[in-house]
Amino acid sequence: MANEQQIGNQEHLPEVGLQAVVSTIPSDLTVVAPVEIELVHLFDKLRAVKAFVFDVDGVFTNNTIQVTETGELLRTMNVRDGQVIKWAIEAGYYIGVITGGRSEGVKIRLTALGITEYYSGVKDKLPAFQSFLDRTGMLSSDVCYMGDDMPDIPVMRRVIVSACPADGVPEVLEISDYISPLPGGAGCVRDIIEKVMKIQGKWPEY
């Protein structure tokens, strides 16, 4: 598991991103602690992100589903995740969703935020991911993907930044470039998008 998850602790990070980290590292990189090199590498990756793709259950939602007496499946989403999706789209990022679920309520919620690349009922996520790339003109090296479970791993291995919530399964935690300090449904989507936008100087000001 990469040490890059430590970027989640803001008090240990420079306020101005990659350049501040680089300036603290001597030219002879062999004497630099591995965690410092990994942080620089992650900042470099985050600077290259042009698009985000997310799983739904366990990322936009927590890992619980409420079942009503009539059989309806109810999920809870974080409103701040919704707000950051709007900001990211306004800033020019492409946003996609690839989910194995088929919830019409989830689809209505996420497409209402402006997400047009929405793929549901997906068992094999790689073809859907390729469709996202083809339709947006993005490369896999432009994409940050956040997932939490094993079906997400094939796509996570293709992208420039693989991310997951704090409560992702061990196999996903092991391969993630960035592990959010927040669990699924509790703001992990906002966490990764906010970091990318701030590093790239695109975070909104009020």
N, C-alpha and C positions, 0 to 999 in steps of 0.2 A: 504494500500500500504506500502510495507516494506521500512524502512529507509535505506536499504542496497544499494539503488541506489547511495548513497553518495560516494561510493567507486570510482565513476567515476571522482571525483575531486582529482587528484593525489597529490595536495599539502598538503592534509590533511592525507595522508597515509604514513606508514613507507616504506622505500625503500626495506626492506628485507622480507616483507611478514608477515605471521602469527606470527612467533616467536616474532617479534618486537611489535606486538599488544599485545600478551599475556604478555610480560614482563612489560607492563605498567599497567596491571590490578592486583589489590591486590587479595589475596587469598579469601577474603570474597566477593563473587560476588554480594551479595545483595546490596552493596553500589555503584556498577558500573552503569553508565548511560545505559539505554536500547540500545542506538545506538552503544555503544562500544561492548556490548555483541553480537549484531546482526552482526557487522563487523567481529568479531572473528569467528562467526558461518559461515559467507559467505566465509571467507578465508579458513576455514576447508573444506567446500564443494568444492571450486575451486581446492583445492589440490587433491581431489579424482576423478576429471574428467579424463576420458580416451577416450571419444568420444564426437563428436558434431553432432547434427542434426538440420537442418535449414529449415524453410519455404522459399519460393522464393519471391513472390510479397509482398512488404512492408518490406522485410528484406534485401535480396540481391538487390532489386530494390526499388525505391520510390513508392508512391501510385498513380502514373500517368502512363498512357499508351498512346502513340501516335498512332493514327489510320491513315494509309495512304489512298490515294484515291482508292487504289486497295483492301483495307480491311486488310492489314497487321498490326499486333500489334507490336509496337516497344517499347522496354524497355531499361533503362539505368542502367548499373552496375558500381560499383566502382572498379578500377583496384587494389587498395590496399587490398580490400577484397579477390581478386583473388590471390594475392601474399601470403597472410597469410594462405590461404587454402593449397598452395603448401608447405609452411614451416611446417604446422601442420602435413600433411601427411608424410613428410620426418622425422618428429620427432616421428612418430609412433602412432599418433591419428587416430581413425576411423572417417570418415566424411560421413554423410548422408544428403540427401535432400528429403523432402516430400512436394509435392506441389499439389494443385488442378488444376494448369494450365497444358497445354499440348504443350507448345511452344518448337518446335524443336531447335530453335536458343538458347534458354536458356539451353536446355539439352546438346547441342554441347559445349557451353561455359563451363558449370560446369563439365562435364565429361572430357573435355580436361585438366582441372586442376588436374585431378586424382581422382575425386569422382566416385566411382563405385556403391555405394548404392544410386541410384536415382529412386525415385518413383513419377510418374506424373499422373495427372488425378485422384487424390485421393480425395474422399469426406469424408470418415471416416478414420482419420489418425492413429487410434490405431492399426488396423491390419498391416498397413505398418510399423509402429514403431516396432511391434513385429517381423515382418520379418527382419528388420534391426538388432534387438537383436539376433535373431536366426542365421543369416548369419555371424555376426561378433563375436559371442560368448560373447558379452557384456551383462551386467545387466543394468536395468534401473537406478540403483544407480551409474553407471559409466558415465551417459550421461548428457550433458548440451544441452538443447533444446532452440532455439530462434525462437519465433513466434510473430506475431503482431495482430492477429485477433481471433475471437471466435472459429473457427475450430481448432485452435492450443491448446486450453485450455485442452482437455482431455489428451494429451500427456504431456503438461507442468505440470500437476498434478502428473505425474508418475516419473519424473526424479529427479536427485539430485539437479540440478541447472536449474531453469526456468528463461529465460532471454528474454528481448524484446527491440526493439528500442524505442527511446524517444517518437515517435509518434504512439505507439501502442494504440489500443482502450482501454477505461477505464477498461473493464473487465479483460483484459490481464495485464495492469499495476498493477491492484489490487493484482494479484496472483504471480507476478514475484519476484524472489529472487534478480534479478539484472536488473536494467533499465539503458540501455546505455544512455549517454548524447547525442548520435548521432542518427539521424532519419534513417529510412530505406533507403538503397541505398547510404548512405553517410559515410559508414565506421563502422557501428555498428557490422558487422561480425568480422572485424579485431579487434575491441575494445574488445569483449569478449574473442576471441581466444588469443589475445596478453596478456590479464590479466592472463589467465590460464597458458600459457606457461612461463610467467615471474615468477609467483608464484612457479611453479614446476621446475624452473631452466632450461627450454628447449628453451628459446628464442635465436635465432641465433645471433652470433656476427660477425661483419665485420671489 
